Amino acid sequence: MEVSAKDFNIWIRGHWAIENSLHYVKDVTLKEDDSKIISWNAPQNKSLILNFGLNILRKNGYTNIARGIRLIANDIPLLYSMILE
């Protein structure tokens, strides 16, 4: 299967968009790689919860995840309203 350089470039950029929008946020902002949670299904469960939180923030227009976390961290009514939308 031959792929043109242009199509290959589009594929690579698409891959890096995923890397930058998800993995970078989870690794740097949420420090997922530094986690000491290693037993049973706990790492997968933690990752699922983090993904859930990221999706809630992004759905509500937060592009800077760290700032979004700081803004809603102590505002439980705001968090509930974001989840129930």
PyMOL Python script that loads the backbone (N, CA, C, O; Angstrom):
from pymol import cmd

cmd.read_pdbstr("""\
ATOM      1  N   MET A   1       0.841  -1.179   0.000  1.00  0.00           N
ATOM      2  CA  MET A   1       0.000   0.000   0.000  1.00  0.00           C
ATOM      3  C   MET A   1       0.886   1.242   0.000  1.00  0.00           C
ATOM      4  O   MET A   1       1.706   1.433   0.898  1.00  0.00           O
ATOM      5  N   GLU A   2       0.716   2.060  -0.990  1.00  0.00           N
ATOM      6  CA  GLU A   2       1.493   3.290  -1.083  1.00  0.00           C
ATOM      7  C   GLU A   2       0.692   4.453  -0.518  1.00  0.00           C
ATOM      8  O   GLU A   2      -0.517   4.565  -0.721  1.00  0.00           O
ATOM      9  N   VAL A   3       1.396   5.299   0.184  1.00  0.00           N
ATOM     10  CA  VAL A   3       0.777   6.471   0.783  1.00  0.00           C
ATOM     11  C   VAL A   3       1.589   7.686   0.359  1.00  0.00           C
ATOM     12  O   VAL A   3       2.819   7.674   0.411  1.00  0.00           O
ATOM     13  N   SER A   4       0.902   8.711  -0.053  1.00  0.00           N
ATOM     14  CA  SER A   4       1.618   9.918  -0.462  1.00  0.00           C
ATOM     15  C   SER A   4       2.190  10.623   0.768  1.00  0.00           C
ATOM     16  O   SER A   4       1.734  10.411   1.891  1.00  0.00           O
ATOM     17  N   ALA A   5       3.191  11.456   0.534  1.00  0.00           N
ATOM     18  CA  ALA A   5       3.814  12.203   1.622  1.00  0.00           C
ATOM     19  C   ALA A   5       2.786  13.117   2.304  1.00  0.00           C
ATOM     20  O   ALA A   5       2.819  13.306   3.520  1.00  0.00           O
ATOM     21  N   LYS A   6       1.888  13.671   1.511  1.00  0.00           N
ATOM     22  CA  LYS A   6       0.867  14.557   2.074  1.00  0.00           C
ATOM     23  C   LYS A   6      -0.067  13.786   3.008  1.00  0.00           C
ATOM     24  O   LYS A   6      -0.366  14.257   4.106  1.00  0.00           O
ATOM     25  N   ASP A   7      -0.528  12.610   2.586  1.00  0.00           N
ATOM     26  CA  ASP A   7      -1.412  11.796   3.427  1.00  0.00           C
ATOM     27  C   ASP A   7      -0.702  11.326   4.690  1.00  0.00           C
ATOM     28  O   ASP A   7      -1.291  11.294   5.771  1.00  0.00           O
ATOM     29  N   PHE A   8       0.573  10.962   4.542  1.00  0.00           N
ATOM     30  CA  PHE A   8       1.363  10.524   5.692  1.00  0.00           C
ATOM     31  C   PHE A   8       1.503  11.674   6.688  1.00  0.00           C
ATOM     32  O   PHE A   8       1.388  11.469   7.896  1.00  0.00           O
ATOM     33  N   ASN A   9       1.750  12.878   6.185  1.00  0.00           N
ATOM     34  CA  ASN A   9       1.872  14.058   7.037  1.00  0.00           C
ATOM     35  C   ASN A   9       0.574  14.319   7.797  1.00  0.00           C
ATOM     36  O   ASN A   9       0.600  14.632   8.987  1.00  0.00           O
ATOM     37  N   ILE A  10      -0.546  14.190   7.115  1.00  0.00           N
ATOM     38  CA  ILE A  10      -1.855  14.380   7.763  1.00  0.00           C
ATOM     39  C   ILE A  10      -2.045  13.346   8.868  1.00  0.00           C
ATOM     40  O   ILE A  10      -2.529  13.674   9.952  1.00  0.00           O
ATOM     41  N   TRP A  11      -1.667  12.107   8.597  1.00  0.00           N
ATOM     42  CA  TRP A  11      -1.805  11.045   9.606  1.00  0.00           C
ATOM     43  C   TRP A  11      -0.920  11.331  10.815  1.00  0.00           C
ATOM     44  O   TRP A  11      -1.369  11.209  11.955  1.00  0.00           O
ATOM     45  N   ILE A  12       0.336  11.712  10.574  1.00  0.00           N
ATOM     46  CA  ILE A  12       1.267  11.992  11.678  1.00  0.00           C
ATOM     47  C   ILE A  12       0.765  13.160  12.519  1.00  0.00           C
ATOM     48  O   ILE A  12       0.792  13.095  13.748  1.00  0.00           O
ATOM     49  N   ARG A  13       0.309  14.226  11.868  1.00  0.00           N
ATOM     50  CA  ARG A  13      -0.199  15.379  12.612  1.00  0.00           C
ATOM     51  C   ARG A  13      -1.443  15.016  13.427  1.00  0.00           C
ATOM     52  O   ARG A  13      -1.633  15.519  14.535  1.00  0.00           O
ATOM     53  N   GLY A  14      -2.276  14.152  12.882  1.00  0.00           N
ATOM     54  CA  GLY A  14      -3.444  13.693  13.618  1.00  0.00           C
ATOM     55  C   GLY A  14      -3.056  12.912  14.856  1.00  0.00           C
ATOM     56  O   GLY A  14      -3.665  13.059  15.916  1.00  0.00           O
ATOM     57  N   HIS A  15      -2.028  12.075  14.713  1.00  0.00           N
ATOM     58  CA  HIS A  15      -1.541  11.303  15.854  1.00  0.00           C
ATOM     59  C   HIS A  15      -1.002  12.238  16.938  1.00  0.00           C
ATOM     60  O   HIS A  15      -1.297  12.049  18.118  1.00  0.00           O
ATOM     61  N   TRP A  16      -0.224  13.231  16.553  1.00  0.00           N
ATOM     62  CA  TRP A  16       0.353  14.151  17.537  1.00  0.00           C
ATOM     63  C   TRP A  16      -0.714  15.027  18.168  1.00  0.00           C
ATOM     64  O   TRP A  16      -0.561  15.457  19.311  1.00  0.00           O
ATOM     65  N   ALA A  17      -1.786  15.297  17.449  1.00  0.00           N
ATOM     66  CA  ALA A  17      -2.880  16.062  18.047  1.00  0.00           C
ATOM     67  C   ALA A  17      -3.480  15.280  19.207  1.00  0.00           C
ATOM     68  O   ALA A  17      -3.809  15.855  20.245  1.00  0.00           O
ATOM     69  N   ILE A  18      -3.621  13.970  19.034  1.00  0.00           N
ATOM     70  CA  ILE A  18      -4.122  13.122  20.117  1.00  0.00           C
ATOM     71  C   ILE A  18      -3.123  13.121  21.270  1.00  0.00           C
ATOM     72  O   ILE A  18      -3.509  13.267  22.430  1.00  0.00           O
ATOM     73  N   GLU A  19      -1.853  12.959  20.954  1.00  0.00           N
ATOM     74  CA  GLU A  19      -0.802  12.948  21.975  1.00  0.00           C
ATOM     75  C   GLU A  19      -0.825  14.243  22.777  1.00  0.00           C
ATOM     76  O   GLU A  19      -0.767  14.216  24.007  1.00  0.00           O
ATOM     77  N   ASN A  20      -0.907  15.359  22.096  1.00  0.00           N
ATOM     78  CA  ASN A  20      -0.854  16.650  22.781  1.00  0.00           C
ATOM     79  C   ASN A  20      -2.128  16.959  23.553  1.00  0.00           C
ATOM     80  O   ASN A  20      -2.065  17.579  24.615  1.00  0.00           O
ATOM     81  N   SER A  21      -3.278  16.544  23.046  1.00  0.00           N
ATOM     82  CA  SER A  21      -4.520  16.915  23.712  1.00  0.00           C
ATOM     83  C   SER A  21      -4.890  15.991  24.862  1.00  0.00           C
ATOM     84  O   SER A  21      -5.623  16.405  25.761  1.00  0.00           O
ATOM     85  N   LEU A  22      -4.415  14.775  24.862  1.00  0.00           N
ATOM     86  CA  LEU A  22      -4.796  13.856  25.928  1.00  0.00           C
ATOM     87  C   LEU A  22      -3.606  13.442  26.785  1.00  0.00           C
ATOM     88  O   LEU A  22      -3.576  13.714  27.985  1.00  0.00           O
ATOM     89  N   HIS A  23      -2.637  12.791  26.175  1.00  0.00           N
ATOM     90  CA  HIS A  23      -1.539  12.232  26.955  1.00  0.00           C
ATOM     91  C   HIS A  23      -0.714  13.309  27.653  1.00  0.00           C
ATOM     92  O   HIS A  23      -0.323  13.141  28.808  1.00  0.00           O
ATOM     93  N   TYR A  24      -0.450  14.405  26.961  1.00  0.00           N
ATOM     94  CA  TYR A  24       0.336  15.473  27.570  1.00  0.00           C
ATOM     95  C   TYR A  24      -0.392  16.027  28.794  1.00  0.00           C
ATOM     96  O   TYR A  24       0.223  16.232  29.840  1.00  0.00           O
ATOM     97  N   VAL A  25      -1.683  16.268  28.670  1.00  0.00           N
ATOM     98  CA  VAL A  25      -2.463  16.801  29.793  1.00  0.00           C
ATOM     99  C   VAL A  25      -2.436  15.818  30.958  1.00  0.00           C
ATOM    100  O   VAL A  25      -2.233  16.215  32.106  1.00  0.00           O
ATOM    101  N   LYS A  26      -2.638  14.545  30.665  1.00  0.00           N
ATOM    102  CA  LYS A  26      -2.655  13.554  31.743  1.00  0.00           C
ATOM    103  C   LYS A  26      -1.278  13.393  32.382  1.00  0.00           C
ATOM    104  O   LYS A  26      -1.179  13.184  33.592  1.00  0.00           O
ATOM    105  N   ASP A  27      -0.213  13.488  31.580  1.00  0.00           N
ATOM    106  CA  ASP A  27       1.131  13.309  32.119  1.00  0.00           C
ATOM    107  C   ASP A  27       1.632  14.537  32.866  1.00  0.00           C
ATOM    108  O   ASP A  27       2.198  14.414  33.952  1.00  0.00           O
ATOM    109  N   VAL A  28       1.432  15.705  32.301  1.00  0.00           N
ATOM    110  CA  VAL A  28       2.004  16.919  32.886  1.00  0.00           C
ATOM    111  C   VAL A  28       1.064  17.568  33.890  1.00  0.00           C
ATOM    112  O   VAL A  28       1.460  17.818  35.028  1.00  0.00           O
ATOM    113  N   THR A  29      -0.163  17.844  33.496  1.00  0.00           N
ATOM    114  CA  THR A  29      -1.090  18.553  34.374  1.00  0.00           C
ATOM    115  C   THR A  29      -1.569  17.673  35.522  1.00  0.00           C
ATOM    116  O   THR A  29      -1.602  18.104  36.674  1.00  0.00           O
ATOM    117  N   LEU A  30      -1.939  16.442  35.200  1.00  0.00           N
ATOM    118  CA  LEU A  30      -2.500  15.549  36.217  1.00  0.00           C
ATOM    119  C   LEU A  30      -1.473  14.597  36.823  1.00  0.00           C
ATOM    120  O   LEU A  30      -1.791  13.833  37.735  1.00  0.00           O
ATOM    121  N   LYS A  31      -0.238  14.645  36.315  1.00  0.00           N
ATOM    122  CA  LYS A  31       0.887  13.843  36.837  1.00  0.00           C
ATOM    123  C   LYS A  31       0.554  12.351  36.929  1.00  0.00           C
ATOM    124  O   LYS A  31       0.892  11.688  37.909  1.00  0.00           O
ATOM    125  N   GLU A  32      -0.101  11.845  35.908  1.00  0.00           N
ATOM    126  CA  GLU A  32      -0.506  10.447  35.916  1.00  0.00           C
ATOM    127  C   GLU A  32       0.701   9.499  35.943  1.00  0.00           C
ATOM    128  O   GLU A  32       0.644   8.447  36.580  1.00  0.00           O
ATOM    129  N   ASP A  33       1.781   9.861  35.265  1.00  0.00           N
ATOM    130  CA  ASP A  33       2.957   8.992  35.244  1.00  0.00           C
ATOM    131  C   ASP A  33       3.653   8.901  36.592  1.00  0.00           C
ATOM    132  O   ASP A  33       4.379   7.939  36.843  1.00  0.00           O
ATOM    133  N   ASP A  34       3.447   9.882  37.466  1.00  0.00           N
ATOM    134  CA  ASP A  34       4.075   9.870  38.785  1.00  0.00           C
ATOM    135  C   ASP A  34       3.253   9.118  39.823  1.00  0.00           C
ATOM    136  O   ASP A  34       3.653   9.024  40.983  1.00  0.00           O
ATOM    137  N   SER A  35       2.121   8.590  39.417  1.00  0.00           N
ATOM    138  CA  SER A  35       1.216   7.929  40.350  1.00  0.00           C
ATOM    139  C   SER A  35       1.860   6.697  40.972  1.00  0.00           C
ATOM    140  O   SER A  35       2.569   5.947  40.301  1.00  0.00           O
ATOM    141  N   LYS A  36       1.608   6.502  42.238  1.00  0.00           N
ATOM    142  CA  LYS A  36       2.109   5.319  42.972  1.00  0.00           C
ATOM    143  C   LYS A  36       1.062   4.203  42.986  1.00  0.00           C
ATOM    144  O   LYS A  36       1.289   3.144  43.572  1.00  0.00           O
ATOM    145  N   ILE A  37      -0.063   4.435  42.352  1.00  0.00           N
ATOM    146  CA  ILE A  37      -1.130   3.434  42.303  1.00  0.00           C
ATOM    147  C   ILE A  37      -0.751   2.373  41.278  1.00  0.00           C
ATOM    148  O   ILE A  37      -0.673   2.664  40.085  1.00  0.00           O
ATOM    149  N   ILE A  38      -0.512   1.136  41.738  1.00  0.00           N
ATOM    150  CA  ILE A  38      -0.042   0.098  40.812  1.00  0.00           C
ATOM    151  C   ILE A  38      -0.754  -1.248  40.947  1.00  0.00           C
ATOM    152  O   ILE A  38      -0.514  -2.148  40.142  1.00  0.00           O
ATOM    153  N   SER A  39      -1.608  -1.403  41.931  1.00  0.00           N
ATOM    154  CA  SER A  39      -2.153  -2.737  42.158  1.00  0.00           C
ATOM    155  C   SER A  39      -3.534  -2.941  41.553  1.00  0.00           C
ATOM    156  O   SER A  39      -4.330  -2.010  41.432  1.00  0.00           O
ATOM    157  N   TRP A  40      -3.790  -4.181  41.182  1.00  0.00           N
ATOM    158  CA  TRP A  40      -5.054  -4.636  40.649  1.00  0.00           C
ATOM    159  C   TRP A  40      -5.531  -3.765  39.495  1.00  0.00           C
ATOM    160  O   TRP A  40      -4.768  -3.485  38.570  1.00  0.00           O
ATOM    161  N   ASN A  41      -6.780  -3.338  39.545  1.00  0.00           N
ATOM    162  CA  ASN A  41      -7.342  -2.510  38.479  1.00  0.00           C
ATOM    163  C   ASN A  41      -7.294  -1.020  38.801  1.00  0.00           C
ATOM    164  O   ASN A  41      -7.851  -0.202  38.069  1.00  0.00           O
ATOM    165  N   ALA A  42      -6.636  -0.678  39.886  1.00  0.00           N
ATOM    166  CA  ALA A  42      -6.612   0.713  40.332  1.00  0.00           C
ATOM    167  C   ALA A  42      -6.053   1.678  39.289  1.00  0.00           C
ATOM    168  O   ALA A  42      -6.635   2.748  39.110  1.00  0.00           O
ATOM    169  N   PRO A  43      -4.955   1.365  38.585  1.00  0.00           N
ATOM    170  CA  PRO A  43      -4.455   2.316  37.585  1.00  0.00           C
ATOM    171  C   PRO A  43      -5.469   2.583  36.464  1.00  0.00           C
ATOM    172  O   PRO A  43      -5.630   3.723  36.030  1.00  0.00           O
ATOM    173  N   GLN A  44      -6.145   1.537  36.003  1.00  0.00           N
ATOM    174  CA  GLN A  44      -7.147   1.714  34.956  1.00  0.00           C
ATOM    175  C   GLN A  44      -8.337   2.515  35.466  1.00  0.00           C
ATOM    176  O   GLN A  44      -8.880   3.360  34.753  1.00  0.00           O
ATOM    177  N   ASN A  45      -8.736   2.244  36.702  1.00  0.00           N
ATOM    178  CA  ASN A  45      -9.863   2.976  37.290  1.00  0.00           C
ATOM    179  C   ASN A  45      -9.534   4.451  37.462  1.00  0.00           C
ATOM    180  O   ASN A  45     -10.364   5.317  37.186  1.00  0.00           O
ATOM    181  N   LYS A  46      -8.306   4.735  37.925  1.00  0.00           N
ATOM    182  CA  LYS A  46      -7.893   6.128  38.082  1.00  0.00           C
ATOM    183  C   LYS A  46      -7.874   6.829  36.728  1.00  0.00           C
ATOM    184  O   LYS A  46      -8.331   7.966  36.611  1.00  0.00           O
ATOM    185  N   SER A  47      -7.354   6.164  35.716  1.00  0.00           N
ATOM    186  CA  SER A  47      -7.301   6.741  34.379  1.00  0.00           C
ATOM    187  C   SER A  47      -8.706   7.026  33.848  1.00  0.00           C
ATOM    188  O   SER A  47      -8.937   8.057  33.217  1.00  0.00           O
ATOM    189  N   LEU A  48      -9.627   6.128  34.101  1.00  0.00           N
ATOM    190  CA  LEU A  48     -11.014   6.318  33.682  1.00  0.00           C
ATOM    191  C   LEU A  48     -11.631   7.546  34.349  1.00  0.00           C
ATOM    192  O   LEU A  48     -12.318   8.334  33.701  1.00  0.00           O
ATOM    193  N   ILE A  49     -11.381   7.699  35.638  1.00  0.00           N
ATOM    194  CA  ILE A  49     -11.907   8.855  36.369  1.00  0.00           C
ATOM    195  C   ILE A  49     -11.286  10.152  35.847  1.00  0.00           C
ATOM    196  O   ILE A  49     -11.984  11.154  35.691  1.00  0.00           O
ATOM    197  N   LEU A  50      -9.980  10.138  35.576  1.00  0.00           N
ATOM    198  CA  LEU A  50      -9.323  11.325  35.021  1.00  0.00           C
ATOM    199  C   LEU A  50      -9.904  11.678  33.657  1.00  0.00           C
ATOM    200  O   LEU A  50     -10.158  12.849  33.373  1.00  0.00           O
ATOM    201  N   ASN A  51     -10.115  10.669  32.813  1.00  0.00           N
ATOM    202  CA  ASN A  51     -10.706  10.916  31.493  1.00  0.00           C
ATOM    203  C   ASN A  51     -12.105  11.508  31.623  1.00  0.00           C
ATOM    204  O   ASN A  51     -12.476  12.407  30.868  1.00  0.00           O
ATOM    205  N   PHE A  52     -12.871  11.009  32.570  1.00  0.00           N
ATOM    206  CA  PHE A  52     -14.218  11.524  32.825  1.00  0.00           C
ATOM    207  C   PHE A  52     -14.149  13.009  33.189  1.00  0.00           C
ATOM    208  O   PHE A  52     -14.904  13.825  32.659  1.00  0.00           O
ATOM    209  N   GLY A  53     -13.237  13.346  34.096  1.00  0.00           N
ATOM    210  CA  GLY A  53     -13.069  14.736  34.502  1.00  0.00           C
ATOM    211  C   GLY A  53     -12.612  15.630  33.359  1.00  0.00           C
ATOM    212  O   GLY A  53     -13.112  16.743  33.203  1.00  0.00           O
ATOM    213  N   LEU A  54     -11.663  15.148  32.559  1.00  0.00           N
ATOM    214  CA  LEU A  54     -11.190  15.918  31.404  1.00  0.00           C
ATOM    215  C   LEU A  54     -12.327  16.176  30.424  1.00  0.00           C
ATOM    216  O   LEU A  54     -12.472  17.282  29.903  1.00  0.00           O
ATOM    217  N   ASN A  55     -13.126  15.150  30.181  1.00  0.00           N
ATOM    218  CA  ASN A  55     -14.244  15.305  29.247  1.00  0.00           C
ATOM    219  C   ASN A  55     -15.269  16.310  29.755  1.00  0.00           C
ATOM    220  O   ASN A  55     -15.821  17.076  28.965  1.00  0.00           O
ATOM    221  N   ILE A  56     -15.529  16.322  31.049  1.00  0.00           N
ATOM    222  CA  ILE A  56     -16.461  17.301  31.621  1.00  0.00           C
ATOM    223  C   ILE A  56     -15.926  18.712  31.430  1.00  0.00           C
ATOM    224  O   ILE A  56     -16.660  19.614  31.026  1.00  0.00           O
ATOM    225  N   LEU A  57     -14.631  18.900  31.724  1.00  0.00           N
ATOM    226  CA  LEU A  57     -14.045  20.234  31.564  1.00  0.00           C
ATOM    227  C   LEU A  57     -14.074  20.677  30.106  1.00  0.00           C
ATOM    228  O   LEU A  57     -14.460  21.807  29.810  1.00  0.00           O
ATOM    229  N   ARG A  58     -13.673  19.807  29.206  1.00  0.00           N
ATOM    230  CA  ARG A  58     -13.644  20.172  27.785  1.00  0.00           C
ATOM    231  C   ARG A  58     -15.046  20.438  27.246  1.00  0.00           C
ATOM    232  O   ARG A  58     -15.243  21.354  26.448  1.00  0.00           O
ATOM    233  N   LYS A  59     -16.019  19.638  27.682  1.00  0.00           N
ATOM    234  CA  LYS A  59     -17.406  19.831  27.240  1.00  0.00           C
ATOM    235  C   LYS A  59     -17.937  21.201  27.658  1.00  0.00           C
ATOM    236  O   LYS A  59     -18.798  21.772  26.989  1.00  0.00           O
ATOM    237  N   ASN A  60     -17.427  21.715  28.751  1.00  0.00           N
ATOM    238  CA  ASN A  60     -17.874  23.007  29.259  1.00  0.00           C
ATOM    239  C   ASN A  60     -16.958  24.152  28.853  1.00  0.00           C
ATOM    240  O   ASN A  60     -17.010  25.230  29.445  1.00  0.00           O
ATOM    241  N   GLY A  61     -16.120  23.925  27.845  1.00  0.00           N
ATOM    242  CA  GLY A  61     -15.349  25.008  27.245  1.00  0.00           C
ATOM    243  C   GLY A  61     -13.997  25.311  27.861  1.00  0.00           C
ATOM    244  O   GLY A  61     -13.364  26.297  27.483  1.00  0.00           O
ATOM    245  N   TYR A  62     -13.543  24.510  28.782  1.00  0.00           N
ATOM    246  CA  TYR A  62     -12.224  24.753  29.374  1.00  0.00           C
ATOM    247  C   TYR A  62     -11.148  24.176  28.462  1.00  0.00           C
ATOM    248  O   TYR A  62     -11.115  22.971  28.213  1.00  0.00           O
ATOM    249  N   THR A  63     -10.269  25.045  27.967  1.00  0.00           N
ATOM    250  CA  THR A  63      -9.154  24.568  27.144  1.00  0.00           C
ATOM    251  C   THR A  63      -7.885  24.450  27.972  1.00  0.00           C
ATOM    252  O   THR A  63      -7.010  23.645  27.658  1.00  0.00           O
ATOM    253  N   ASN A  64      -7.782  25.239  29.016  1.00  0.00           N
ATOM    254  CA  ASN A  64      -6.659  25.140  29.936  1.00  0.00           C
ATOM    255  C   ASN A  64      -7.131  24.315  31.133  1.00  0.00           C
ATOM    256  O   ASN A  64      -7.824  24.817  32.018  1.00  0.00           O
ATOM    257  N   ILE A  65      -6.744  23.050  31.141  1.00  0.00           N
ATOM    258  CA  ILE A  65      -7.264  22.110  32.144  1.00  0.00           C
ATOM    259  C   ILE A  65      -6.816  22.486  33.548  1.00  0.00           C
ATOM    260  O   ILE A  65      -7.613  22.418  34.483  1.00  0.00           O
ATOM    261  N   ALA A  66      -5.566  22.879  33.714  1.00  0.00           N
ATOM    262  CA  ALA A  66      -5.078  23.255  35.048  1.00  0.00           C
ATOM    263  C   ALA A  66      -5.878  24.434  35.599  1.00  0.00           C
ATOM    264  O   ALA A  66      -6.238  24.444  36.776  1.00  0.00           O
ATOM    265  N   ARG A  67      -6.152  25.415  34.763  1.00  0.00           N
ATOM    266  CA  ARG A  67      -6.934  26.572  35.194  1.00  0.00           C
ATOM    267  C   ARG A  67      -8.369  26.149  35.520  1.00  0.00           C
ATOM    268  O   ARG A  67      -8.950  26.618  36.499  1.00  0.00           O
ATOM    269  N   GLY A  68      -8.930  25.275  34.708  1.00  0.00           N
ATOM    270  CA  GLY A  68     -10.283  24.790  34.965  1.00  0.00           C
ATOM    271  C   GLY A  68     -10.380  24.062  36.295  1.00  0.00           C
ATOM    272  O   GLY A  68     -11.350  24.234  37.033  1.00  0.00           O
ATOM    273  N   ILE A  69      -9.384  23.257  36.599  1.00  0.00           N
ATOM    274  CA  ILE A  69      -9.372  22.530  37.871  1.00  0.00           C
ATOM    275  C   ILE A  69      -9.319  23.510  39.033  1.00  0.00           C
ATOM    276  O   ILE A  69     -10.036  23.351  40.021  1.00  0.00           O
ATOM    277  N   ARG A  70      -8.461  24.530  38.911  1.00  0.00           N
ATOM    278  CA  ARG A  70      -8.360  25.530  39.991  1.00  0.00           C
ATOM    279  C   ARG A  70      -9.676  26.286  40.173  1.00  0.00           C
ATOM    280  O   ARG A  70     -10.067  26.584  41.302  1.00  0.00           O
ATOM    281  N   LEU A  71     -10.357  26.595  39.078  1.00  0.00           N
ATOM    282  CA  LEU A  71     -11.583  27.383  39.167  1.00  0.00           C
ATOM    283  C   LEU A  71     -12.747  26.612  39.775  1.00  0.00           C
ATOM    284  O   LEU A  71     -13.586  27.201  40.457  1.00  0.00           O
ATOM    285  N   ILE A  72     -12.810  25.311  39.541  1.00  0.00           N
ATOM    286  CA  ILE A  72     -13.959  24.556  40.052  1.00  0.00           C
ATOM    287  C   ILE A  72     -13.641  23.682  41.256  1.00  0.00           C
ATOM    288  O   ILE A  72     -14.532  23.019  41.786  1.00  0.00           O
ATOM    289  N   ALA A  73     -12.397  23.668  41.693  1.00  0.00           N
ATOM    290  CA  ALA A  73     -11.967  22.748  42.754  1.00  0.00           C
ATOM    291  C   ALA A  73     -12.800  22.880  44.025  1.00  0.00           C
ATOM    292  O   ALA A  73     -13.112  21.869  44.654  1.00  0.00           O
ATOM    293  N   ASN A  74     -13.159  24.068  44.409  1.00  0.00           N
ATOM    294  CA  ASN A  74     -13.910  24.269  45.654  1.00  0.00           C
ATOM    295  C   ASN A  74     -15.338  24.729  45.413  1.00  0.00           C
ATOM    296  O   ASN A  74     -16.002  25.206  46.332  1.00  0.00           O
ATOM    297  N   ASP A  75     -15.810  24.589  44.189  1.00  0.00           N
ATOM    298  CA  ASP A  75     -17.159  25.033  43.845  1.00  0.00           C
ATOM    299  C   ASP A  75     -18.005  23.817  43.454  1.00  0.00           C
ATOM    300  O   ASP A  75     -18.222  23.550  42.272  1.00  0.00           O
ATOM    301  N   ILE A  76     -18.467  23.100  44.452  1.00  0.00           N
ATOM    302  CA  ILE A  76     -19.209  21.864  44.221  1.00  0.00           C
ATOM    303  C   ILE A  76     -20.500  22.106  43.432  1.00  0.00           C
ATOM    304  O   ILE A  76     -20.805  21.314  42.540  1.00  0.00           O
ATOM    305  N   PRO A  77     -21.278  23.168  43.720  1.00  0.00           N
ATOM    306  CA  PRO A  77     -22.475  23.406  42.898  1.00  0.00           C
ATOM    307  C   PRO A  77     -22.147  23.600  41.409  1.00  0.00           C
ATOM    308  O   PRO A  77     -22.876  23.119  40.543  1.00  0.00           O
ATOM    309  N   LEU A  78     -21.048  24.307  41.119  1.00  0.00           N
ATOM    310  CA  LEU A  78     -20.638  24.478  39.724  1.00  0.00           C
ATOM    311  C   LEU A  78     -20.280  23.132  39.099  1.00  0.00           C
ATOM    312  O   LEU A  78     -20.658  22.855  37.961  1.00  0.00           O
ATOM    313  N   LEU A  79     -19.561  22.304  39.833  1.00  0.00           N
ATOM    314  CA  LEU A  79     -19.193  20.980  39.332  1.00  0.00           C
ATOM    315  C   LEU A  79     -20.438  20.149  39.042  1.00  0.00           C
ATOM    316  O   LEU A  79     -20.526  19.511  37.993  1.00  0.00           O
ATOM    317  N   TYR A  80     -21.398  20.150  39.959  1.00  0.00           N
ATOM    318  CA  TYR A  80     -22.640  19.408  39.728  1.00  0.00           C
ATOM    319  C   TYR A  80     -23.380  19.916  38.487  1.00  0.00           C
ATOM    320  O   TYR A  80     -23.906  19.130  37.699  1.00  0.00           O
ATOM    321  N   SER A  81     -23.412  21.236  38.329  1.00  0.00           N
ATOM    322  CA  SER A  81     -24.103  21.784  37.168  1.00  0.00           C
ATOM    323  C   SER A  81     -23.402  21.391  35.876  1.00  0.00           C
ATOM    324  O   SER A  81     -24.055  21.202  34.849  1.00  0.00           O
ATOM    325  N   MET A  82     -22.090  21.266  35.916  1.00  0.00           N
ATOM    326  CA  MET A  82     -21.332  20.856  34.729  1.00  0.00           C
ATOM    327  C   MET A  82     -21.624  19.390  34.374  1.00  0.00           C
ATOM    328  O   MET A  82     -21.731  19.037  33.200  1.00  0.00           O
ATOM    329  N   ILE A  83     -21.747  18.561  35.382  1.00  0.00           N
ATOM    330  CA  ILE A  83     -21.989  17.134  35.167  1.00  0.00           C
ATOM    331  C   ILE A  83     -23.411  16.894  34.661  1.00  0.00           C
ATOM    332  O   ILE A  83     -23.629  16.049  33.793  1.00  0.00           O
ATOM    333  N   LEU A  84     -24.369  17.629  35.199  1.00  0.00           N
ATOM    334  CA  LEU A  84     -25.782  17.376  34.902  1.00  0.00           C
ATOM    335  C   LEU A  84     -26.273  18.027  33.616  1.00  0.00           C
ATOM    336  O   LEU A  84     -27.425  17.831  33.231  1.00  0.00           O
ATOM    337  N   GLU A  85     -25.428  18.790  32.953  1.00  0.00           N
ATOM    338  CA  GLU A  85     -25.852  19.429  31.690  1.00  0.00           C
ATOM    339  C   GLU A  85     -26.137  18.425  30.628  1.00  0.00           C
ATOM    340  O   GLU A  85     -26.502  18.794  29.512  1.00  0.00           O
TER     341      GLU A  85
END
""", "prot")
cmd.dss("prot")
cmd.show_as("cartoon", "prot")
cmd.util.cbc("prot")
cmd.orient("prot")
